Amino acid sequence: MCFTDRTLPACWPEWVEPSLCQPGVSTGGENTWPGAGGHTCSVQITEVTEVTPELMAAFERLIPQLSSSNPPPSVDEVQFIVDSPASVLLIAEEDGEIYGSLTLALFRIPTGMRAWIEDVVVDDAARGKGVGRLLNEVAIERAREVGATTVDLTSRPSREAANRLYKRIGFEERDTNVYRYKL
């Protein structure tokens, strides 16, 4: 697979799920934290720079877990996301298997740079292990790097675990109305 070689922050000791970290297993050293007793995080969060068959297979598996009303994206649709300067596609992988993804939309408006997190999905097999938090933390850092002062997202009330996670990370509910116009 082809991803950026840029080191992205990927795990922090105060919350990372122990099953994702193993003593003596190194993932390149960038995810080792001080005082962790030699533990390293085995989940890598990377920015996608190339659409691969492995990525497309992951979307075939993940998107139905996110939405029953939208089909997985086509190769051309994913390529558009990857090529766009207005979006960052992040994936969470461990041992070559993709367990989650998140899209960060970045756009400038007259009042500043905005960041919006969309389509966060973590495979059922990896839920509750910190993968969603890793994806969100990396997206937040990326938004900060490009000058955004806030990051927005929406989450259906029925996604109780996701809503608890967003609040733990530091997201706050806004006193606003969200509208949709169907085309």
LUMKOL-305496 format. One record per residue (C-alpha): residue number from 1; x negated, y, z; residue in three letters. Coordinates in steps of 0.5 Angstrom, whole numbers, plus 500, padded with zeros to 3 digits. Layout:
BEGIN
{atom NUM,{X,Y,Z},ala}
...
This chain:
BEGIN
{atom 1,{500,500,500},met}
{atom 2,{498,507,499},cys}
{atom 3,{499,512,504},phe}
{atom 4,{495,519,506},thr}
{atom 5,{489,517,510},asp}
{atom 6,{490,523,514},arg}
{atom 7,{491,521,522},thr}
{atom 8,{497,522,525},leu}
{atom 9,{499,522,532},pro}
{atom 10,{502,515,533},ala}
{atom 11,{503,513,541},cys}
{atom 12,{503,516,548},trp}
{atom 13,{502,512,554},pro}
{atom 14,{508,515,558},glu}
{atom 15,{513,512,554},trp}
{atom 16,{510,507,549},val}
{atom 17,{513,500,549},glu}
{atom 18,{508,495,552},pro}
{atom 19,{510,490,547},ser}
{atom 20,{507,494,541},leu}
{atom 21,{500,495,544},cys}
{atom 22,{495,489,545},gln}
{atom 23,{489,489,549},pro}
{atom 24,{483,489,545},gly}
{atom 25,{487,490,538},val}
{atom 26,{484,496,534},ser}
{atom 27,{488,499,529},thr}
{atom 28,{482,504,527},gly}
{atom 29,{481,507,534},gly}
{atom 30,{486,513,532},glu}
{atom 31,{491,511,537},asn}
{atom 32,{487,509,543},thr}
{atom 33,{489,513,549},trp}
{atom 34,{484,515,555},pro}
{atom 35,{486,510,561},gly}
{atom 36,{490,505,557},ala}
{atom 37,{485,499,559},gly}
{atom 38,{483,498,552},gly}
{atom 39,{490,498,549},his}
{atom 40,{491,500,542},thr}
{atom 41,{498,502,539},cys}
{atom 42,{499,497,533},ser}
{atom 43,{505,501,530},val}
{atom 44,{502,506,525},gln}
{atom 45,{506,512,523},ile}
{atom 46,{504,514,516},thr}
{atom 47,{506,519,510},glu}
{atom 48,{508,515,504},val}
{atom 49,{504,518,498},thr}
{atom 50,{506,512,493},glu}
{atom 51,{512,508,492},val}
{atom 52,{511,501,492},thr}
{atom 53,{515,494,492},pro}
{atom 54,{514,493,499},glu}
{atom 55,{517,500,501},leu}
{atom 56,{523,499,496},met}
{atom 57,{524,492,500},ala}
{atom 58,{524,495,506},ala}
{atom 59,{529,500,504},phe}
{atom 60,{533,494,501},glu}
{atom 61,{533,492,509},arg}
{atom 62,{533,498,512},leu}
{atom 63,{538,503,509},ile}
{atom 64,{544,498,510},pro}
{atom 65,{543,498,518},gln}
{atom 66,{543,506,517},leu}
{atom 67,{549,507,512},ser}
{atom 68,{555,502,510},ser}
{atom 69,{557,507,505},ser}
{atom 70,{551,509,501},asn}
{atom 71,{546,504,497},pro}
{atom 72,{539,503,498},pro}
{atom 73,{535,509,494},pro}
{atom 74,{532,507,487},ser}
{atom 75,{525,507,485},val}
{atom 76,{526,514,482},asp}
{atom 77,{530,517,488},glu}
{atom 78,{524,515,493},val}
{atom 79,{519,517,488},gln}
{atom 80,{523,524,488},phe}
{atom 81,{522,524,495},ile}
{atom 82,{515,523,495},val}
{atom 83,{513,528,490},asp}
{atom 84,{517,533,493},ser}
{atom 85,{514,539,497},pro}
{atom 86,{520,540,501},ala}
{atom 87,{520,533,504},ser}
{atom 88,{516,528,508},val}
{atom 89,{517,521,508},leu}
{atom 90,{515,517,514},leu}
{atom 91,{514,510,515},ile}
{atom 92,{513,506,521},ala}
{atom 93,{509,499,520},glu}
{atom 94,{506,494,524},glu}
{atom 95,{501,488,521},asp}
{atom 96,{504,491,514},gly}
{atom 97,{511,490,515},glu}
{atom 98,{515,496,515},ile}
{atom 99,{520,497,521},tyr}
{atom 100,{523,504,520},gly}
{atom 101,{523,510,516},ser}
{atom 102,{525,518,517},leu}
{atom 103,{525,524,512},thr}
{atom 104,{523,530,514},leu}
{atom 105,{526,536,510},ala}
{atom 106,{522,543,510},leu}
{atom 107,{524,549,507},phe}
{atom 108,{523,556,507},arg}
{atom 109,{529,561,508},ile}
{atom 110,{529,569,510},pro}
{atom 111,{529,568,517},thr}
{atom 112,{523,563,517},gly}
{atom 113,{521,556,516},met}
{atom 114,{526,550,517},arg}
{atom 115,{525,543,519},ala}
{atom 116,{531,538,519},trp}
{atom 117,{530,530,520},ile}
{atom 118,{534,526,516},glu}
{atom 119,{536,518,515},asp}
{atom 120,{532,516,521},val}
{atom 121,{533,508,521},val}
{atom 122,{529,503,525},val}
{atom 123,{530,496,524},asp}
{atom 124,{534,492,529},asp}
{atom 125,{528,487,530},ala}
{atom 126,{524,493,533},ala}
{atom 127,{529,497,536},arg}
{atom 128,{528,499,543},gly}
{atom 129,{520,499,543},lys}
{atom 130,{519,506,541},gly}
{atom 131,{519,506,534},val}
{atom 132,{524,511,533},gly}
{atom 133,{520,516,538},arg}
{atom 134,{514,515,534},leu}
{atom 135,{517,517,528},leu}
{atom 136,{520,523,531},asn}
{atom 137,{514,525,534},glu}
{atom 138,{510,525,528},val}
{atom 139,{515,529,524},ala}
{atom 140,{516,534,530},ile}
{atom 141,{508,535,529},glu}
{atom 142,{508,536,522},arg}
{atom 143,{514,541,522},ala}
{atom 144,{510,545,527},arg}
{atom 145,{504,544,523},glu}
{atom 146,{507,548,517},val}
{atom 147,{510,553,521},gly}
{atom 148,{517,551,523},ala}
{atom 149,{519,554,530},thr}
{atom 150,{525,549,531},thr}
{atom 151,{527,542,528},val}
{atom 152,{534,540,527},asp}
{atom 153,{538,533,526},leu}
{atom 154,{545,531,527},thr}
{atom 155,{547,524,530},ser}
{atom 156,{554,521,530},arg}
{atom 157,{556,520,537},pro}
{atom 158,{557,513,536},ser}
{atom 159,{549,512,536},arg}
{atom 160,{549,512,543},glu}
{atom 161,{542,510,544},ala}
{atom 162,{539,515,538},ala}
{atom 163,{543,520,542},asn}
{atom 164,{539,519,548},arg}
{atom 165,{533,518,545},leu}
{atom 166,{533,525,542},tyr}
{atom 167,{535,528,548},lys}
{atom 168,{529,525,552},arg}
{atom 169,{524,527,546},ile}
{atom 170,{527,534,548},gly}
{atom 171,{532,536,543},phe}
{atom 172,{538,540,545},glu}
{atom 173,{545,540,543},glu}
{atom 174,{547,546,539},arg}
{atom 175,{553,550,540},asp}
{atom 176,{555,550,533},thr}
{atom 177,{560,547,528},asn}
{atom 178,{557,543,523},val}
{atom 179,{561,543,516},tyr}
{atom 180,{561,539,510},arg}
{atom 181,{564,540,503},tyr}
{atom 182,{564,534,499},lys}
{atom 183,{562,534,492},leu}
